[in-house]
Amino acid sequence: MAWRWVLLLGAAGTAAYGVLFSAAGWTETTAVVYLLVSVLGTAGSVAGASRLPRSAAAVWWWAAASQVLSTGATVLFVRDTFAGTAPADPAVEDAAYLLAYPPVVVAVVLLLRRSRGSRAPGALVDATVIGAGLAVLGWAVLVGPVADLHPADPVARLCTAAFLTCDVLLLVLLVVLLASSAGASRSTWLTVAASVCGLCADTTYVLDGVAPPALTAVLSLGWGACSTLWAAAALHPSAAQPPSARPAPAFSRLRLVAMLGAALLAPATLALDLLTHRGAASWPAVAASGAVSVLVVCRLGLALRVTAASLSELELARRALEHQANHDVLTGLPHRAAVVERLTSALTAAAAGGPGVGVLFVDLDGFKSVNDTQGHRAGDEVLRAVAARLASCLREGDVAGRWGGDEFVVVLTALEDDDGDGGEGALLRVARRVVAEVAEPVASADLAVPATVGASVGAALARRGTARTADAVLHDADTAAYRAKAAGRGRVELSGTARVPGLRLPAPR
């Protein structure tokens, strides 16, 4: 609640100053009221900074230092008022007021660094483009006309220009902060309001003698309001929190319009300057145009990087979805449709004179016993282990897939023709290796005891130049697997033969 009391007291003091100044001008009473408002702002800023954690305090200590310097300049000004001496133009007080600007600029820069929005380069570049356009506008409208003031006193002209330049710089930095943040805190908005009030008050240097006295009197209230608002910002609870980050910005219509308007401010200002034959803003407009051009190119580069990253993510997502669509979730092996597709492709090549194709239909022996005694989690672990062992038996170009339940299919392509057997020997070598690998015990944390399963393997062969369908070859391999299971399990049977001699393992119980 302290920040509300500061706002209330500061508003009351600023209003009292305005009434007294309008009625009697700058008197000792007016000076005292103005000093009290400045002291209130300084005390509030110091109190706010002192209560903040170390991570956030630096920003507000710099702001408090600015307030202290500003109040010191006000004390000098009030001293001259009581002494009855008119300050020179520019006076020592003006130099003291100028010294108050660097600390507050440092405070805003630190606030920008604390803002996680600075990690979104696209948002920061967009904000800087807008800020550059506003800087040109501020120079042309506020700083440029100072060249016509104090024609006989270049020091006074330089001092006045310095005030307005600092105001414009501060306001541009705050605009960058707001535009690069997703949600500005109440404290940040109070600092923006303080800077706007200070800028409005300093425009009286340009408008004095040109604008109506009532307008300049109202604008001069901005000095007191600026001090009060900085104190309220430091005391507000949100002062401890940095502005939240703005996510990677989309090219919305509003953002594009804002960037286009900011980019056109510089050439528009230059054109106006040339038409009026003033020339005061020509070089700043040229410099800003160059800066905006560089920033726009940087922004396009960032946009291209974001687009490339998005395309890469889409490609990865597409591949992941394709893998999920074609592979069994449990074992990671291709599912039935993918196996049939691969087999059909290999059979087409074999029918056209390519190498022979073999199919192994693997039916696990004893798997139901594992499920019944140790549970389905153990059964899943056995299926994963069998899938890995089948994959280890493959040659280059072969594929193993899960057919369903405890059944697997292995497609062997480019079978070597050993002694004119059409690839039968190579097919049986892989089949026997499959039987041996599957028969090894499976040990895992999900298994209470190592599980042992076997494999009844049916083999079918499509020889070179033979036109066969995938369904026919798979049927032959399935039938041979049924024969192997009926003949004692843990063995290989080749379709079209009475019996395959060779490895026979005891069936698991």
ABEGO torsion letter per residue (X at the ends): XAAAAAAAAAAAAAAAAAAAAAAAEBBAAAAAAAAAAAAAAAAAAAAAAAABBAAAAAAAAAAAAAAAAAAAAAAAAAAAAAAGBBBBOBBAAAAAAAAAAAAAAAAAAAAAAABAAAABAAAAAAAAAAAAAAAAAAAAAAAAAAAABGAABAAAAAAAAAAAAAAAAAAAAAAAAAAABABBBAAAAAAAAAAAAAAAAAAAAAABGABBAAAAAAAAAAAAAAAAAAAAAAABAAAABBBBBBBBBBBBAAAAAAAAAAAAAAAAAAAAAAAAGAGAAAAAAAAAAAAAAAAAAAAAAAAAAAAAAAAAAAAAAAAAAAAAAABBAAAGBBBAAAAAAAAAAAAAAAAAGBBBBBBBBBBBBGAAAAAAAAEAAAAAAAAAAAAAAAAAABBBGBBBBBAEEABBBBBBBGBBBBGGAGGAAAAAAAAAAAAAAAABBBBBAABABBBBBBBBBBBBBBBBGBBBBAAAAAAAAAAAAAAAAAAGEGBBBBBGBABBBEBBBBBBX
